[in-house]
Amino acid sequence: YQEKYAQARQLYESMMKVDGGRKKAKINMGFAHLLYLMADYAESMKYFEIAAVIDKANPWYHFWFGLLCMTDAYRRYEQAQKSFEECIRLQATHHKCHFELAMLFFKGKGKGKGKKEEG
């Protein structure tokens, strides 16, 4: 799979040079996520910081950025929690984000009480 990731990285880099606007924002965020999958966390963080400026209303940005913040490379659990909460605020039905936020609390890394079900 590393070979496929490398090919995808080359494709993303060539697309970034050609396109602009909204598509570039999505490509940038996708590239940041690809770098995350390749465990190139420092480079991934650079692209997520760019995505924060151009695509911060996208719930997937907040989800993927939260995952990056939780890696052993960063251990920014409070920042991950805020990012997951923003993702859920933008898209309340984002089930993957609900799961990751719950796991953050389950592992004892979440701050505050979290939301409890009534009843």
N, CA, C and O atoms as CSV, one atom per row, in Angstrom:
chain,resi,resn,atom,element,x,y,z
A,1,TYR,N,N,0.809,-1.201,0.000
A,1,TYR,CA,C,0.000,0.000,0.000
A,1,TYR,C,C,0.857,1.271,0.000
A,1,TYR,O,O,0.385,2.329,-0.418
A,2,GLN,N,N,2.093,1.181,0.458
A,2,GLN,CA,C,2.965,2.364,0.471
A,2,GLN,C,C,3.216,2.876,-0.949
A,2,GLN,O,O,3.305,4.083,-1.173
A,3,GLU,N,N,3.329,1.955,-1.897
A,3,GLU,CA,C,3.531,2.349,-3.293
A,3,GLU,C,C,2.321,3.123,-3.815
A,3,GLU,O,O,2.472,4.116,-4.527
A,4,LYS,N,N,1.111,2.658,-3.454
A,4,LYS,CA,C,-0.111,3.351,-3.872
A,4,LYS,C,C,-0.185,4.734,-3.229
A,4,LYS,O,O,-0.577,5.703,-3.879
A,5,TYR,N,N,0.192,4.825,-1.953
A,5,TYR,CA,C,0.216,6.135,-1.288
A,5,TYR,C,C,1.200,7.079,-1.981
A,5,TYR,O,O,0.910,8.261,-2.167
A,6,ALA,N,N,2.350,6.556,-2.356
A,6,ALA,CA,C,3.351,7.383,-3.037
A,6,ALA,C,C,2.813,7.881,-4.374
A,6,ALA,O,O,3.032,9.035,-4.743
A,7,GLN,N,N,2.105,7.008,-5.104
A,7,GLN,CA,C,1.503,7.425,-6.372
A,7,GLN,C,C,0.430,8.485,-6.138
A,7,GLN,O,O,0.341,9.463,-6.881
A,8,ALA,N,N,-0.371,8.287,-5.115
A,8,ALA,CA,C,-1.408,9.264,-4.787
A,8,ALA,C,C,-0.777,10.600,-4.410
A,8,ALA,O,O,-1.281,11.658,-4.786
A,9,ARG,N,N,0.314,10.551,-3.674
A,9,ARG,CA,C,0.997,11.789,-3.280
A,9,ARG,C,C,1.465,12.555,-4.517
A,9,ARG,O,O,1.301,13.773,-4.593
A,10,GLN,N,N,2.042,11.848,-5.481
A,10,GLN,CA,C,2.481,12.509,-6.719
A,10,GLN,C,C,1.308,13.132,-7.460
A,10,GLN,O,O,1.419,14.241,-7.982
A,11,LEU,N,N,0.189,12.427,-7.509
A,11,LEU,CA,C,-1.006,12.952,-8.167
A,11,LEU,C,C,-1.511,14.202,-7.465
A,11,LEU,O,O,-1.818,15.197,-8.122
A,12,TYR,N,N,-1.601,14.168,-6.139
A,12,TYR,CA,C,-2.046,15.336,-5.382
A,12,TYR,C,C,-1.141,16.533,-5.638
A,12,TYR,O,O,-1.623,17.646,-5.851
A,13,GLU,N,N,0.170,16.307,-5.616
A,13,GLU,CA,C,1.105,17.409,-5.821
A,13,GLU,C,C,0.936,18.033,-7.202
A,13,GLU,O,O,1.005,19.254,-7.343
A,14,SER,N,N,0.714,17.205,-8.220
A,14,SER,CA,C,0.518,17.757,-9.561
A,14,SER,C,C,-0.812,18.501,-9.657
A,14,SER,O,O,-0.894,19.528,-10.330
A,15,MET,N,N,-1.860,17.996,-8.990
A,15,MET,CA,C,-3.160,18.670,-9.009
A,15,MET,C,C,-3.104,20.008,-8.271
A,15,MET,O,O,-3.766,20.963,-8.677
A,16,MET,N,N,-2.334,20.086,-7.212
A,16,MET,CA,C,-2.228,21.327,-6.446
A,16,MET,C,C,-1.648,22.450,-7.298
A,16,MET,O,O,-1.997,23.616,-7.117
A,17,LYS,N,N,-0.771,22.101,-8.217
A,17,LYS,CA,C,-0.137,23.109,-9.073
A,17,LYS,C,C,-1.082,23.643,-10.135
A,17,LYS,O,O,-0.927,24.776,-10.592
A,18,VAL,N,N,-2.071,22.830,-10.536
A,18,VAL,CA,C,-2.946,23.172,-11.659
A,18,VAL,C,C,-4.204,23.905,-11.235
A,18,VAL,O,O,-4.574,24.898,-11.862
A,19,ASP,N,N,-4.872,23.443,-10.186
A,19,ASP,CA,C,-6.197,23.927,-9.838
A,19,ASP,C,C,-6.133,25.001,-8.753
A,19,ASP,O,O,-5.134,25.129,-8.044
A,20,GLY,N,N,-7.195,25.753,-8.639
A,20,GLY,CA,C,-7.295,26.778,-7.613
A,20,GLY,C,C,-8.679,26.793,-7.016
A,20,GLY,O,O,-9.527,25.972,-7.366
A,21,GLY,N,N,-8.907,27.729,-6.111
A,21,GLY,CA,C,-10.227,27.908,-5.532
A,21,GLY,C,C,-10.664,26.783,-4.618
A,21,GLY,O,O,-9.851,26.182,-3.915
A,22,ARG,N,N,-11.973,26.502,-4.634
A,22,ARG,CA,C,-12.577,25.507,-3.736
A,22,ARG,C,C,-12.001,24.107,-3.948
A,22,ARG,O,O,-11.776,23.365,-2.992
A,23,LYS,N,N,-11.767,23.759,-5.211
A,23,LYS,CA,C,-11.193,22.440,-5.475
A,23,LYS,C,C,-9.819,22.327,-4.840
A,23,LYS,O,O,-9.458,21.273,-4.316
A,24,LYS,N,N,-9.057,23.401,-4.885
A,24,LYS,CA,C,-7.722,23.377,-4.285
A,24,LYS,C,C,-7.831,23.163,-2.773
A,24,LYS,O,O,-7.006,22.463,-2.187
A,25,ALA,N,N,-8.830,23.751,-2.150
A,25,ALA,CA,C,-9.021,23.559,-0.716
A,25,ALA,C,C,-9.280,22.092,-0.402
A,25,ALA,O,O,-8.706,21.547,0.541
A,26,LYS,N,N,-10.136,21.456,-1.182
A,26,LYS,CA,C,-10.426,20.032,-0.967
A,26,LYS,C,C,-9.209,19.169,-1.257
A,26,LYS,O,O,-8.940,18.209,-0.535
A,27,ILE,N,N,-8.475,19.504,-2.305
A,27,ILE,CA,C,-7.274,18.754,-2.639
A,27,ILE,C,C,-6.245,18.906,-1.525
A,27,ILE,O,O,-5.596,17.935,-1.137
A,28,ASN,N,N,-6.097,20.118,-1.013
A,28,ASN,CA,C,-5.150,20.374,0.065
A,28,ASN,C,C,-5.491,19.533,1.293
A,28,ASN,O,O,-4.607,18.914,1.886
A,29,MET,N,N,-6.758,19.506,1.675
A,29,MET,CA,C,-7.168,18.746,2.842
A,29,MET,C,C,-7.003,17.249,2.585
A,29,MET,O,O,-6.576,16.512,3.474
A,30,GLY,N,N,-7.334,16.803,1.394
A,30,GLY,CA,C,-7.134,15.397,1.054
A,30,GLY,C,C,-5.668,15.003,1.126
A,30,GLY,O,O,-5.331,13.909,1.579
A,31,PHE,N,N,-4.798,15.905,0.675
A,31,PHE,CA,C,-3.365,15.649,0.729
A,31,PHE,C,C,-2.892,15.583,2.184
A,31,PHE,O,O,-2.063,14.743,2.533
A,32,ALA,N,N,-3.413,16.458,3.018
A,32,ALA,CA,C,-3.069,16.431,4.439
A,32,ALA,C,C,-3.459,15.093,5.052
A,32,ALA,O,O,-2.707,14.519,5.839
A,33,HIS,N,N,-4.647,14.597,4.686
A,33,HIS,CA,C,-5.104,13.306,5.201
A,33,HIS,C,C,-4.239,12.166,4.658
A,33,HIS,O,O,-3.911,11.235,5.393
A,34,LEU,N,N,-3.871,12.234,3.387
A,34,LEU,CA,C,-2.987,11.223,2.809
A,34,LEU,C,C,-1.665,11.171,3.565
A,34,LEU,O,O,-1.185,10.088,3.899
A,35,LEU,N,N,-1.078,12.321,3.837
A,35,LEU,CA,C,0.182,12.364,4.582
A,35,LEU,C,C,0.003,11.770,5.981
A,35,LEU,O,O,0.899,11.104,6.500
A,36,TYR,N,N,-1.168,12.020,6.588
A,36,TYR,CA,C,-1.478,11.415,7.887
A,36,TYR,C,C,-1.474,9.897,7.772
A,36,TYR,O,O,-0.888,9.210,8.609
A,37,LEU,N,N,-2.129,9.370,6.734
A,37,LEU,CA,C,-2.173,7.921,6.526
A,37,LEU,C,C,-0.785,7.337,6.298
A,37,LEU,O,O,-0.525,6.187,6.652
A,38,MET,N,N,0.111,8.132,5.703
A,38,MET,CA,C,1.476,7.690,5.449
A,38,MET,C,C,2.367,7.865,6.689
A,38,MET,O,O,3.560,7.566,6.650
A,39,ALA,N,N,1.777,8.350,7.780
A,39,ALA,CA,C,2.492,8.606,9.039
A,39,ALA,C,C,3.546,9.701,8.896
A,39,ALA,O,O,4.521,9.733,9.647
A,40,ASP,N,N,3.348,10.593,7.933
A,40,ASP,CA,C,4.219,11.765,7.782
A,40,ASP,C,C,3.522,12.912,8.514
A,40,ASP,O,O,3.016,13.846,7.892
A,41,TYR,N,N,3.506,12.825,9.840
A,41,TYR,CA,C,2.686,13.707,10.667
A,41,TYR,C,C,3.106,15.172,10.607
A,41,TYR,O,O,2.252,16.058,10.596
A,42,ALA,N,N,4.404,15.436,10.569
A,42,ALA,CA,C,4.861,16.826,10.530
A,42,ALA,C,C,4.418,17.505,9.231
A,42,ALA,O,O,3.944,18.642,9.243
A,43,GLU,N,N,4.577,16.796,8.119
A,43,GLU,CA,C,4.157,17.360,6.829
A,43,GLU,C,C,2.635,17.475,6.770
A,43,GLU,O,O,2.102,18.441,6.224
A,44,SER,N,N,1.946,16.497,7.327
A,44,SER,CA,C,0.493,16.535,7.381
A,44,SER,C,C,0.009,17.760,8.147
A,44,SER,O,O,-0.936,18.426,7.725
A,45,MET,N,N,0.652,18.056,9.267
A,45,MET,CA,C,0.266,19.220,10.081
A,45,MET,C,C,0.377,20.506,9.273
A,45,MET,O,O,-0.472,21.389,9.398
A,46,LYS,N,N,1.404,20.621,8.452
A,46,LYS,CA,C,1.574,21.822,7.623
A,46,LYS,C,C,0.364,22.025,6.703
A,46,LYS,O,O,-0.157,23.135,6.586
A,47,TYR,N,N,-0.071,20.949,6.059
A,47,TYR,CA,C,-1.197,21.060,5.134
A,47,TYR,C,C,-2.518,21.263,5.870
A,47,TYR,O,O,-3.408,21.940,5.356
A,48,PHE,N,N,-2.660,20.692,7.061
A,48,PHE,CA,C,-3.869,20.941,7.844
A,48,PHE,C,C,-3.923,22.398,8.308
A,48,PHE,O,O,-5.007,22.976,8.398
A,49,GLU,N,N,-2.779,22.990,8.600
A,49,GLU,CA,C,-2.765,24.403,8.991
A,49,GLU,C,C,-3.217,25.280,7.834
A,49,GLU,O,O,-3.907,26.277,8.049
A,50,ILE,N,N,-2.841,24.926,6.615
A,50,ILE,CA,C,-3.314,25.656,5.430
A,50,ILE,C,C,-4.815,25.438,5.263
A,50,ILE,O,O,-5.560,26.383,5.002
A,51,ALA,N,N,-5.255,24.190,5.415
A,51,ALA,CA,C,-6.675,23.860,5.273
A,51,ALA,C,C,-7.523,24.599,6.300
A,51,ALA,O,O,-8.678,24.930,6.031
A,52,ALA,N,N,-6.956,24.858,7.477
A,52,ALA,CA,C,-7.697,25.582,8.523
A,52,ALA,C,C,-8.109,26.963,8.044
A,52,ALA,O,O,-9.154,27.475,8.447
A,53,VAL,N,N,-7.311,27.556,7.203
A,53,VAL,CA,C,-7.604,28.896,6.693
A,53,VAL,C,C,-8.615,28.844,5.550
A,53,VAL,O,O,-9.520,29.676,5.480
A,54,ILE,N,N,-8.461,27.864,4.652
A,54,ILE,CA,C,-9.269,27.873,3.435
A,54,ILE,C,C,-10.475,26.950,3.469
A,54,ILE,O,O,-11.333,27.048,2.593
A,55,ASP,N,N,-10.574,26.050,4.454
A,55,ASP,CA,C,-11.686,25.096,4.448
A,55,ASP,C,C,-12.160,24.750,5.862
A,55,ASP,O,O,-12.528,23.605,6.122
A,56,LYS,N,N,-12.157,25.715,6.768
A,56,LYS,CA,C,-12.484,25.420,8.167
A,56,LYS,C,C,-13.969,25.141,8.410
A,56,LYS,O,O,-14.335,24.699,9.500
A,57,ALA,N,N,-14.822,25.386,7.430
A,57,ALA,CA,C,-16.252,25.083,7.584
A,57,ALA,C,C,-16.570,23.648,7.164
A,57,ALA,O,O,-17.732,23.241,7.177
A,58,ASN,N,N,-15.565,22.897,6.800
A,58,ASN,CA,C,-15.751,21.516,6.365
A,58,ASN,C,C,-15.613,20.588,7.579
A,58,ASN,O,O,-14.550,20.560,8.200
A,59,PRO,N,N,-16.650,19.835,7.929
A,59,PRO,CA,C,-16.560,18.960,9.103
A,59,PRO,C,C,-15.463,17.915,8.990
A,59,PRO,O,O,-14.871,17.521,9.995
A,60,TRP,N,N,-15.188,17.462,7.767
A,60,TRP,CA,C,-14.136,16.464,7.600
A,60,TRP,C,C,-12.757,17.017,7.950
A,60,TRP,O,O,-11.895,16.283,8.432
A,61,TYR,N,N,-12.552,18.303,7.709
A,61,TYR,CA,C,-11.291,18.916,8.144
A,61,TYR,C,C,-11.126,18.724,9.647
A,61,TYR,O,O,-10.077,18.277,10.109
A,62,HIS,N,N,-12.153,19.060,10.399
A,62,HIS,CA,C,-12.071,18.984,11.866
A,62,HIS,C,C,-11.912,17.537,12.339
A,62,HIS,O,O,-11.193,17.280,13.304
A,63,PHE,N,N,-12.573,16.597,11.671
A,63,PHE,CA,C,-12.440,15.194,12.038
A,63,PHE,C,C,-11.008,14.715,11.822
A,63,PHE,O,O,-10.386,14.172,12.735
A,64,TRP,N,N,-10.488,14.917,10.616
A,64,TRP,CA,C,-9.141,14.445,10.305
A,64,TRP,C,C,-8.087,15.161,11.138
A,64,TRP,O,O,-7.118,14.546,11.583
A,65,PHE,N,N,-8.275,16.465,11.349
A,65,PHE,CA,C,-7.319,17.207,12.166
A,65,PHE,C,C,-7.344,16.687,13.607
A,65,PHE,O,O,-6.297,16.585,14.246
A,66,GLY,N,N,-8.522,16.363,14.114
A,66,GLY,CA,C,-8.629,15.784,15.452
A,66,GLY,C,C,-7.863,14.474,15.559
A,66,GLY,O,O,-7.190,14.220,16.558
A,67,LEU,N,N,-7.968,13.644,14.524
A,67,LEU,CA,C,-7.216,12.384,14.522
A,67,LEU,C,C,-5.715,12.641,14.558
A,67,LEU,O,O,-4.978,11.971,15.283
A,68,LEU,N,N,-5.270,13.611,13.774
A,68,LEU,CA,C,-3.845,13.946,13.764
A,68,LEU,C,C,-3.390,14.424,15.137
A,68,LEU,O,O,-2.318,14.041,15.607
A,69,CYS,N,N,-4.195,15.251,15.774
A,69,CYS,CA,C,-3.830,15.775,17.094
A,69,CYS,C,C,-3.721,14.663,18.142
A,69,CYS,O,O,-2.983,14.802,19.117
A,70,MET,N,N,-4.448,13.566,17.946
A,70,MET,CA,C,-4.430,12.465,18.912
A,70,MET,C,C,-3.256,11.509,18.730
A,70,MET,O,O,-3.026,10.659,19.589
A,71,THR,N,N,-2.513,11.625,17.640
A,71,THR,CA,C,-1.411,10.693,17.406
A,71,THR,C,C,-0.352,10.844,18.485
A,71,THR,O,O,-0.266,11.874,19.154
A,72,ASP,N,N,0.445,9.808,18.644
A,72,ASP,CA,C,1.548,9.856,19.609
A,72,ASP,C,C,2.555,10.945,19.256
A,72,ASP,O,O,3.285,11.426,20.123
A,73,ALA,N,N,2.591,11.333,17.981
A,73,ALA,CA,C,3.514,12.381,17.553
A,73,ALA,C,C,3.148,13.737,18.157
A,73,ALA,O,O,4.024,14.576,18.367
A,74,TYR,N,N,1.860,13.959,18.438
A,74,TYR,CA,C,1.416,15.264,18.947
A,74,TYR,C,C,0.809,15.212,20.345
A,74,TYR,O,O,1.161,16.029,21.197
A,75,ARG,N,N,-0.083,14.280,20.595
A,75,ARG,CA,C,-0.754,14.155,21.891
A,75,ARG,C,C,-1.413,15.463,22.341
A,75,ARG,O,O,-1.344,15.842,23.510
A,76,ARG,N,N,-2.039,16.127,21.400
A,76,ARG,CA,C,-2.768,17.368,21.681
A,76,ARG,C,C,-4.240,17.016,21.892
A,76,ARG,O,O,-5.082,17.315,21.045
A,77,TYR,N,N,-4.539,16.392,23.005
A,77,TYR,CA,C,-5.865,15.841,23.241
A,77,TYR,C,C,-6.935,16.924,23.380
A,77,TYR,O,O,-8.056,16.751,22.902
A,78,GLU,N,N,-6.599,18.025,24.023
A,78,GLU,CA,C,-7.587,19.100,24.171
A,78,GLU,C,C,-7.921,19.713,22.808
A,78,GLU,O,O,-9.076,20.036,22.528
A,79,GLN,N,N,-6.907,19.867,21.976
A,79,GLN,CA,C,-7.126,20.401,20.630
A,79,GLN,C,C,-7.933,19.398,19.798
A,79,GLN,O,O,-8.796,19.795,19.015
A,80,ALA,N,N,-7.657,18.110,19.963
A,80,ALA,CA,C,-8.422,17.078,19.262
A,80,ALA,C,C,-9.887,17.139,19.684
A,80,ALA,O,O,-10.783,17.063,18.843
A,81,GLN,N,N,-10.127,17.274,20.977
A,81,GLN,CA,C,-11.503,17.350,21.477
A,81,GLN,C,C,-12.236,18.539,20.874
A,81,GLN,O,O,-13.375,18.407,20.426
A,82,LYS,N,N,-11.590,19.696,20.861
A,82,LYS,CA,C,-12.220,20.888,20.289
A,82,LYS,C,C,-12.525,20.681,18.804
A,82,LYS,O,O,-13.569,21.105,18.309
A,83,SER,N,N,-11.611,20.033,18.113
A,83,SER,CA,C,-11.807,19.794,16.691
A,83,SER,C,C,-12.971,18.835,16.455
A,83,SER,O,O,-13.784,19.061,15.558
A,84,PHE,N,N,-13.061,17.767,17.251
A,84,PHE,CA,C,-14.181,16.835,17.129
A,84,PHE,C,C,-15.506,17.529,17.464
A,84,PHE,O,O,-16.513,17.305,16.792
A,85,GLU,N,N,-15.503,18.358,18.487
A,85,GLU,CA,C,-16.728,19.065,18.860
A,85,GLU,C,C,-17.171,20.020,17.765
A,85,GLU,O,O,-18.368,20.174,17.523
A,86,GLU,N,N,-16.219,20.662,17.103
A,86,GLU,CA,C,-16.556,21.561,15.998
A,86,GLU,C,C,-17.100,20.759,14.813
A,86,GLU,O,O,-18.038,21.198,14.147
A,87,CYS,N,N,-16.529,19.610,14.552
A,87,CYS,CA,C,-17.028,18.735,13.489
A,87,CYS,C,C,-18.490,18.379,13.748
A,87,CYS,O,O,-19.324,18.453,12.845
A,88,ILE,N,N,-18.793,17.996,14.980
A,88,ILE,CA,C,-20.161,17.610,15.332
A,88,ILE,C,C,-21.097,18.809,15.286
A,88,ILE,O,O,-22.264,18.669,14.922
A,89,ARG,N,N,-20.596,19.988,15.654
A,89,ARG,CA,C,-21.419,21.195,15.557
A,89,ARG,C,C,-21.781,21.453,14.090
A,89,ARG,O,O,-22.908,21.844,13.786
A,90,LEU,N,N,-20.826,21.232,13.187
A,90,LEU,CA,C,-21.066,21.466,11.766
A,90,LEU,C,C,-21.911,20.365,11.127
A,90,LEU,O,O,-22.701,20.626,10.220
A,91,GLN,N,N,-21.740,19.138,11.604
A,91,GLN,CA,C,-22.490,18.000,11.046
A,91,GLN,C,C,-22.816,17.051,12.195
A,91,GLN,O,O,-22.027,16.168,12.532
A,92,ALA,N,N,-23.978,17.246,12.785
A,92,ALA,CA,C,-24.376,16.497,13.983
A,92,ALA,C,C,-24.444,14.989,13.760
A,92,ALA,O,O,-24.376,14.228,14.725
A,93,THR,N,N,-24.576,14.545,12.529
A,93,THR,CA,C,-24.708,13.113,12.237
A,93,THR,C,C,-23.380,12.456,11.874
A,93,THR,O,O,-23.375,11.333,11.369
A,94,HIS,N,N,-22.276,13.116,12.112
A,94,HIS,CA,C,-20.948,12.584,11.753
A,94,HIS,C,C,-20.579,11.471,12.735
A,94,HIS,O,O,-19.929,11.722,13.749
A,95,HIS,N,N,-20.997,10.242,12.427
A,95,HIS,CA,C,-20.861,9.132,13.370
A,95,HIS,C,C,-19.414,8.787,13.696
A,95,HIS,O,O,-19.114,8.402,14.826
A,96,LYS,N,N,-18.521,8.918,12.734
A,96,LYS,CA,C,-17.111,8.613,13.008
A,96,LYS,C,C,-16.548,9.591,14.041
A,96,LYS,O,O,-15.754,9.214,14.902
A,97,CYS,N,N,-16.963,10.822,13.940
A,97,CYS,CA,C,-16.495,11.831,14.881
A,97,CYS,C,C,-17.058,11.577,16.281
A,97,CYS,O,O,-16.347,11.716,17.276
A,98,HIS,N,N,-18.330,11.206,16.351
A,98,HIS,CA,C,-18.920,10.858,17.648
A,98,HIS,C,C,-18.131,9.717,18.290
A,98,HIS,O,O,-17.859,9.740,19.491
A,99,PHE,N,N,-17.769,8.728,17.489
A,99,PHE,CA,C,-17.001,7.593,17.996
A,99,PHE,C,C,-15.642,8.032,18.527
A,99,PHE,O,O,-15.263,7.654,19.635
A,100,GLU,N,N,-14.905,8.823,17.753
A,100,GLU,CA,C,-13.564,9.252,18.171
A,100,GLU,C,C,-13.626,10.136,19.416
A,100,GLU,O,O,-12.765,10.041,20.291
A,101,LEU,N,N,-14.637,10.990,19.497
A,101,LEU,CA,C,-14.795,11.822,20.688
A,101,LEU,C,C,-15.098,10.947,21.905
A,101,LEU,O,O,-14.565,11.179,22.990
A,102,ALA,N,N,-15.946,9.954,21.721
A,102,ALA,CA,C,-16.251,9.028,22.819
A,102,ALA,C,C,-14.998,8.276,23.250
A,102,ALA,O,O,-14.774,8.080,24.445
A,103,MET,N,N,-14.180,7.853,22.288
A,103,MET,CA,C,-12.946,7.144,22.624
A,103,MET,C,C,-11.969,8.042,23.377
A,103,MET,O,O,-11.238,7.580,24.254
A,104,LEU,N,N,-11.961,9.313,23.033
A,104,LEU,CA,C,-11.114,10.268,23.730
A,104,LEU,C,C,-11.495,10.324,25.212
A,104,LEU,O,O,-10.626,10.327,26.084
A,105,PHE,N,N,-12.794,10.369,25.484
A,105,PHE,CA,C,-13.261,10.366,26.873
A,105,PHE,C,C,-13.031,9.004,27.524
A,105,PHE,O,O,-12.647,8.935,28.692
A,106,PHE,N,N,-13.259,7.933,26.789
A,106,PHE,CA,C,-13.069,6.588,27.320
A,106,PHE,C,C,-11.619,6.378,27.775
A,106,PHE,O,O,-11.365,5.743,28.798
A,107,LYS,N,N,-10.682,6.916,27.007
A,107,LYS,CA,C,-9.258,6.784,27.335
A,107,LYS,C,C,-8.815,7.756,28.416
A,107,LYS,O,O,-7.653,7.760,28.822
A,108,GLY,N,N,-9.760,8.589,28.886
A,108,GLY,CA,C,-9.440,9.539,29.940
A,108,GLY,C,C,-8.708,10.776,29.473
A,108,GLY,O,O,-8.108,11.482,30.283
A,109,LYS,N,N,-8.747,11.051,28.187
A,109,LYS,CA,C,-8.033,12.207,27.624
A,109,LYS,C,C,-8.943,13.406,27.401
A,109,LYS,O,O,-8.449,14.509,27.164
A,110,GLY,N,N,-10.262,13.222,27.470
A,110,GLY,CA,C,-11.214,14.313,27.238
A,110,GLY,C,C,-11.345,15.200,28.465
A,110,GLY,O,O,-11.203,14.733,29.595
A,111,LYS,N,N,-11.613,16.460,28.244
A,111,LYS,CA,C,-11.797,17.434,29.325
A,111,LYS,C,C,-13.277,17.747,29.482
A,111,LYS,O,O,-14.016,17.761,28.498
A,112,GLY,N,N,-13.707,17.993,30.684
A,112,GLY,CA,C,-15.111,18.306,30.947
A,112,GLY,C,C,-15.893,17.030,31.165
A,112,GLY,O,O,-15.328,15.943,31.286
A,113,LYS,N,N,-17.187,17.180,31.212
A,113,LYS,CA,C,-18.069,16.069,31.503
A,113,LYS,C,C,-18.525,15.327,30.252
A,113,LYS,O,O,-18.947,14.174,30.340
A,114,GLY,N,N,-18.448,15.962,29.103
A,114,GLY,CA,C,-19.024,15.353,27.904
A,114,GLY,C,C,-20.545,15.471,28.004
A,114,GLY,O,O,-21.067,15.987,28.993
A,115,LYS,N,N,-21.232,15.007,27.012
A,115,LYS,CA,C,-22.686,15.079,27.001
A,115,LYS,C,C,-23.253,13.769,27.498
A,115,LYS,O,O,-22.817,12.695,27.084
A,116,LYS,N,N,-24.210,13.859,28.370
A,116,LYS,CA,C,-24.879,12.672,28.887
A,116,LYS,C,C,-26.273,12.595,28.302
A,116,LYS,O,O,-26.916,13.614,28.053
A,117,GLU,N,N,-26.732,11.370,28.087
A,117,GLU,CA,C,-28.091,11.198,27.573
A,117,GLU,C,C,-29.078,11.425,28.712
A,117,GLU,O,O,-28.830,11.044,29.856
A,118,GLU,N,N,-30.185,12.044,28.379
A,118,GLU,CA,C,-31.253,12.279,29.359
A,118,GLU,C,C,-32.108,11.035,29.443
A,118,GLU,O,O,-32.311,10.334,28.452
A,119,GLY,N,N,-32.612,10.767,30.646
A,119,GLY,CA,C,-33.598,9.717,30.729
A,119,GLY,C,C,-33.311,8.636,31.656
A,119,GLY,O,O,-34.105,7.703,31.782
